[in-house]
Amino acid sequence: MSELSKSALDELRAADRAHHIHPYTDHSELHAAGTHLITGAEGCWLTDAEGRRLLDGLAGLWCVNVGYGSKKIADAVNEQIRKLPFYPSFFNSSNEPAIRLAERLAEIAPAGVNHALFSGSGSEANESALKVVRSVQQMRGHPQRTKILTREFAYHGVTLATTSMTGLPACQDPFNLPLPGFLHAPAPHPYAASQVATTELERAAYGKRCIEETRKRIEAEGPDTIAAMFIEPVQGAGGVIVPPDGYLLALRQMARDFGILFVADEVITAFGRLGSWFASCLWSLEPDLITVAKGLTSGYLPMGATLLSDALSDELIGGGYFAHGHTYSGHPTCAAAALANLEEIEERKLIPRVHDDIGPYFVEGLKKFEGHPAVAEVRATGLIGAIELVGGGSSQSSPVGLRAADIAREHGVIVRGLSTAIAMAPPLIISRDEIDTLFEAIGKTLDRL
Ligand SMILES: Cc1ncc(COP(=O)(O)O)c(C=O)c1O
């Protein structure tokens, strides 16, 4: 299906309006504007129902790492779905793709992380991590360690607990969250705190202040009441907040000193986005747990995983019956998609490509927007970046980031509109020419703001 006739499109939009609740959507705006229907995709390009080609600057939702149209993944899924579409991994059952995927993840994960607990999404991967953390703290004789520490601007998912971990009031307020026991420390985001930090040194100094605030927060709560700290190495949906020098390792050390488990939420950052299989390796974070989803299958099928360090997996496995798991944990067809996807990332050398070539090209190009009158700040690393826009705090009814994303779409590119910024995270296969096309459209967008 590509271009649709006007009547077919109208009929689909009417059915969508009549029956479909969209995630993270203002339905009155959607119904006024009409659903934007995507009908096909190849490489980094989407086709919509009106036959327009759009460059996908967000890889779907920070996830289509290998780009669209992977024959390898399609073939693997096709083969598996015919052989064994589904069987649970509960009780004593398993299936070959799930076993091979757990094995492969152990090979590419940071040293000492060798076990995978599968689920269906990033939220579920974090929920599983929460259950593992509570269970292990209890086994260690610390049942009072139940509180969870995250940061402002964090995004960890949409369940009650993971929304509570998220540090964005817009996600929490409509549901009367966070739940009790979820604490938030400051994020290393000086611009949001109206602190000017233009040099690396200033950013590092701000990071140190955040570390000190975090320490005070932990001491005020009582360190022995806190089970775990969840950290996105680069905060994504909160605005692509790149950690300053020394910050992440200092947080990691603080967790260790206080007996707090350290969970790296790598739902966006794993599988090449930052030019490494895992961002944890870039900063030598040695997490107790790592959560992944998105790029695990490049979004072709839904899958998440919670990866456990050897110490934790030993405790969990030694701790008797583990009363947790989803119907679709270790889903064979999703695991087959993940295995093919990881193979494709490796065969196409996408990780060194992001690290040495296309990542630096992207970051350099994005930084050129610094100094544009509509731009307050540019943040970028690997193949992820954001432009903080001037007027983010203005009282206009539509946030400036959302307006900018709409304008960018008129210029033929998809970016993520955040309240005060636009974010980009294109497929890892994007070419230099396509990055130029993306930035040309961004330039025109900024000129119109
Ligand atoms: C860092 C991070 N963690 C968790 C999630 C939640 O993942 P999902 O939407 O698959 O539940 C997201 C989603 O964007 C994310 O960016």
The ligand as an SDF file (V2000), in Angstrom:
LIG
                    3D

 16 16  0  0  0  0  0  0  0  0999 V2000
   15.0580    5.4780   27.8540 C   0  0  0  0  0  0  0  0  0  0  0  0
   13.7170    4.8370   27.6730 C   0  0  0  0  0  0  0  0  0  0  0  0
   13.3150    3.9060   28.5520 N   0  0  0  0  0  0  0  0  0  0  0  0
   12.1340    3.3040   28.4310 C   0  0  0  0  0  0  0  0  0  0  0  0
   11.2640    3.6190   27.3970 C   0  0  0  0  0  0  0  0  0  0  0  0
    9.9470    2.9340   27.2960 C   0  0  0  0  0  0  0  0  0  0  0  0
    9.9400    2.0440   26.2310 O   0  0  0  0  0  0  0  0  0  0  0  0
    8.5610    1.5560   25.5840 P   0  0  0  0  0  0  0  0  0  0  0  0
    7.9340    2.7170   24.9400 O   0  0  0  0  0  0  0  0  0  0  0  0
    9.0120    0.4820   24.6240 O   0  0  0  0  0  0  0  0  0  0  0  0
    7.7430    0.9890   26.6890 O   0  0  0  0  0  0  0  0  0  0  0  0
   11.6520    4.5640   26.4610 C   0  0  0  0  0  0  0  0  0  0  0  0
   10.7580    4.9270   25.3400 C   0  0  0  0  0  0  0  0  0  0  0  0
   10.9730    5.8810   24.6240 O   0  0  0  0  0  0  0  0  0  0  0  0
   12.8980    5.2070   26.6000 C   0  0  0  0  0  0  0  0  0  0  0  0
   13.2980    6.1630   25.7600 O   0  0  0  0  0  0  0  0  0  0  0  0
  1  2  1  0
  2  3  1  0
  2 15  2  0
  3  4  2  0
  4  5  1  0
  5  6  1  0
  5 12  2  0
  6  7  1  0
  7  8  1  0
  8  9  2  0
  8 10  1  0
  8 11  1  0
 12 13  1  0
 12 15  1  0
 13 14  2  0
 15 16  1  0
M  END
$$$$
